[in-house]
Amino acid sequence: MTKVLVIGGGIAGYCAALSARRSGAEVTVVARAPGATALYAGAMEIVDDLDSILEHEPHHPFTRLGIDAVGLAAELDEAISNLKLALGKDGLSFEGTWRTRGRYADIHGLARPANVVPETVARGELGALSGKRVAVIGVPEIGDYDAASTAQALKQLHSIEAFAEDISIPDLPQAAALTDLYGRRAPAPRARGAAIAYPPGFTNLPPDGFELLASPPSPHGWRLQQAIALGTVSAEVTSFESSGSRITAARAGSRSFRADSFVLATGRHIGGGVRGGRSTIESLLGLGVFYEGRPASSLGTRLQHLEYLDPGEEMKLGLAADRRLHPLLEDGTAPHGNLYAAGAVLGGYGYSGPCGFGIPILTGWLAGRWAAKSGS
Ligand SMILES: Cc1cc2nc3c(=O)[nH]c(=O)nc-3n(C[C@H](O)[C@H](O)[C@H](O)COP(=O)(O)OP(=O)(O)OC[C@H]3O[C@@H](n4cnc5c(N)ncnc54)[C@H](O)[C@@H]3O)c2cc1C
């Protein structure tokens, strides 16, 4: 049986482990800490316009796979349905597919698009709320959330007939934080006949209740991270052993994890897969970090100027991989035939944009499958 080691405990590592196991591999996942997945707002963005990406974005990880739109669509269908199934077994239900797209309000009433959302968020799709009365639940003891402003924003920005209803939770201290609500049972409002918008974190929502999206720290992210971390080994990989062009083991302190193939799903700046500085580097294996298909180290001050004009440019930096997700060195060669890269560690797209979860899910799914097969 092929042994696969996945390095990274975010959504990319989870999808890689799922598909490697499905392909018959024995999988170990190691992660040092939660990464960006634990901060997500609760709105999985998979992809907006796949055809446009393939036509206009040559460095985007979807395009670099060299799979046509029909093939990518089939892979996305399979990856997302398996992910939803697995998360369901781990206690989290999600709704939507990469083909559906809705808009959901966050705790400030601002809308965010998403393809796949937790079941508890799905009922708050803004289009579906149109024409309904919405009670926005406020808790006067909470200092960092104001239901009246959220209701006002829902009215003004989305023409929803929203109003705030405060419900006191007396055992909370004054100026408590939203995080103090996590895990508490949802209080029932007085308002009848209205949909009920709750700040995220409550449990046992009534049938007409839904959760708003979060800003960090995020109960949606925390729940997801808890579910996907089951069975993960807590360790920080610091180096690798290799024989010729094949990696044979990953070292974490005094421990050595031997495997036939390896998936690098270490995330970007928050996960720790790349490190910013004078120039951004991948420090575990010295892999190339690219910007628009060119090594970032060759761009000198041009990149700094671009980042000065738009800090989002820094977010496009990351690894580049060949069509089989083997990560490349700066000279464009893939040094290790049994190493795969997946998730936000890959560059070529803005990871807070419309493929925030699409890239980790799909590249994780493919990397896991290919890693399982490469050792056999
Ligand atoms: C604040 C915020 C909000 C976001 N909200 C959304 C959203 O609502 N919708 C959306 O679609 N996208 C969102 N995104 C983007 C999305 O969350 C990320 O693109 C996605 O979670 C990345 O997943 P990942 O598995 O690739 O990386 P991560 O989740 O960052 O995981 C990387 C993992 O690798 C581990 N790791 C790194 N180095 C090592 C090592 N040496 N040894 C062992 N383990 C290591 C880390 O500890 C971590 O477990 C958001 C991002 C941020 C920052």
The ligand as an SDF file (V2000), in Angstrom:
LIG
                    3D

 53 58  0  0  0  0  0  0  0  0999 V2000
   -9.0970   36.0490    7.2880 C   0  0  0  0  0  0  0  0  0  0  0  0
   -9.3770   35.1650    6.0970 C   0  0  0  0  0  0  0  0  0  0  0  0
  -10.7010   34.9170    5.7390 C   0  0  0  0  0  0  0  0  0  0  0  0
  -10.9820   34.1090    4.6270 C   0  0  0  0  0  0  0  0  0  0  0  0
  -12.2840   33.8630    4.3090 N   0  0  0  0  0  0  0  0  0  0  0  0
  -12.5550   33.1030    3.2180 C   0  0  0  0  0  0  0  0  0  0  0  0
  -13.9030   32.8130    2.8750 C   0  0  0  0  0  0  0  0  0  0  0  0
  -14.8660   33.1640    3.5700 O   0  0  0  0  0  0  0  0  0  0  0  0
  -14.1220   32.1100    1.7400 N   0  0  0  0  0  0  0  0  0  0  0  0
  -13.1100   31.6330    0.9560 C   0  0  0  0  0  0  0  0  0  0  0  0
  -13.3840   30.9770   -0.0550 O   0  0  0  0  0  0  0  0  0  0  0  0
  -11.8070   31.8450    1.2880 N   0  0  0  0  0  0  0  0  0  0  0  0
  -11.5180   32.5620    2.3930 C   0  0  0  0  0  0  0  0  0  0  0  0
  -10.2130   32.7870    2.7380 N   0  0  0  0  0  0  0  0  0  0  0  0
   -9.1410   32.0600    2.0050 C   0  0  0  0  0  0  0  0  0  0  0  0
   -9.0860   30.6050    2.5030 C   0  0  0  0  0  0  0  0  0  0  0  0
   -9.3500   30.5780    3.8910 O   0  0  0  0  0  0  0  0  0  0  0  0
   -7.7090   29.9860    2.2570 C   0  0  0  0  0  0  0  0  0  0  0  0
   -7.3590   30.1510    0.9120 O   0  0  0  0  0  0  0  0  0  0  0  0
   -7.7000   28.4760    2.5480 C   0  0  0  0  0  0  0  0  0  0  0  0
   -8.2200   28.2130    3.8350 O   0  0  0  0  0  0  0  0  0  0  0  0
   -6.2780   27.9380    2.4410 C   0  0  0  0  0  0  0  0  0  0  0  0
   -6.2740   26.5790    2.8120 O   0  0  0  0  0  0  0  0  0  0  0  0
   -4.9170   25.7620    2.8700 P   0  0  0  0  0  0  0  0  0  0  0  0
   -5.2510   24.4230    3.3920 O   0  0  0  0  0  0  0  0  0  0  0  0
   -4.2310   25.8410    1.5520 O   0  0  0  0  0  0  0  0  0  0  0  0
   -3.9680   26.5460    3.8940 O   0  0  0  0  0  0  0  0  0  0  0  0
   -4.0990   26.7550    5.4850 P   0  0  0  0  0  0  0  0  0  0  0  0
   -5.4920   26.6420    5.9560 O   0  0  0  0  0  0  0  0  0  0  0  0
   -3.3570   28.0130    5.7920 O   0  0  0  0  0  0  0  0  0  0  0  0
   -3.3200   25.4980    6.0860 O   0  0  0  0  0  0  0  0  0  0  0  0
   -1.9300   25.3800    6.0690 C   0  0  0  0  0  0  0  0  0  0  0  0
   -1.5490   24.3150    7.0620 C   0  0  0  0  0  0  0  0  0  0  0  0
   -0.1660   23.9720    6.8840 O   0  0  0  0  0  0  0  0  0  0  0  0
    0.4410   23.8530    8.1700 C   0  0  0  0  0  0  0  0  0  0  0  0
    1.8830   24.0010    8.0270 N   0  0  0  0  0  0  0  0  0  0  0  0
    2.5750   25.0030    7.4170 C   0  0  0  0  0  0  0  0  0  0  0  0
    3.8990   24.7530    7.4970 N   0  0  0  0  0  0  0  0  0  0  0  0
    4.0270   23.5780    8.1620 C   0  0  0  0  0  0  0  0  0  0  0  0
    5.1440   22.7780    8.5710 C   0  0  0  0  0  0  0  0  0  0  0  0
    6.3930   23.1620    8.2990 N   0  0  0  0  0  0  0  0  0  0  0  0
    4.9240   21.6310    9.2500 N   0  0  0  0  0  0  0  0  0  0  0  0
    3.6510   21.2210    9.5290 C   0  0  0  0  0  0  0  0  0  0  0  0
    2.5650   21.9390    9.1690 N   0  0  0  0  0  0  0  0  0  0  0  0
    2.7500   23.0960    8.5070 C   0  0  0  0  0  0  0  0  0  0  0  0
   -0.2410   24.9630    8.9560 C   0  0  0  0  0  0  0  0  0  0  0  0
   -0.0060   24.7940   10.3410 O   0  0  0  0  0  0  0  0  0  0  0  0
   -1.6870   24.7270    8.5210 C   0  0  0  0  0  0  0  0  0  0  0  0
   -2.2460   23.6560    9.2530 O   0  0  0  0  0  0  0  0  0  0  0  0
   -9.9090   33.5620    3.8600 C   0  0  0  0  0  0  0  0  0  0  0  0
   -8.5820   33.8130    4.2340 C   0  0  0  0  0  0  0  0  0  0  0  0
   -8.3170   34.5900    5.3420 C   0  0  0  0  0  0  0  0  0  0  0  0
   -6.8980   34.8410    5.7270 C   0  0  0  0  0  0  0  0  0  0  0  0
  1  2  1  0
  2  3  1  0
  2 52  2  0
  3  4  2  0
  4  5  1  0
  4 50  1  0
  5  6  2  0
  6  7  1  0
  6 13  1  0
  7  8  2  0
  7  9  1  0
  9 10  1  0
 10 11  2  0
 10 12  1  0
 12 13  2  0
 13 14  1  0
 14 15  1  0
 14 50  1  0
 15 16  1  0
 16 17  1  0
 16 18  1  0
 18 19  1  0
 18 20  1  0
 20 21  1  0
 20 22  1  0
 22 23  1  0
 23 24  1  0
 24 25  2  0
 24 26  1  0
 24 27  1  0
 27 28  1  0
 28 29  2  0
 28 30  1  0
 28 31  1  0
 31 32  1  0
 32 33  1  0
 33 34  1  0
 33 48  1  0
 34 35  1  0
 35 36  1  0
 35 46  1  0
 36 37  1  0
 36 45  1  0
 37 38  2  0
 38 39  1  0
 39 40  1  0
 39 45  2  0
 40 41  1  0
 40 42  2  0
 42 43  1  0
 43 44  2  0
 44 45  1  0
 46 47  1  0
 46 48  1  0
 48 49  1  0
 50 51  2  0
 51 52  1  0
 52 53  1  0
M  END
$$$$
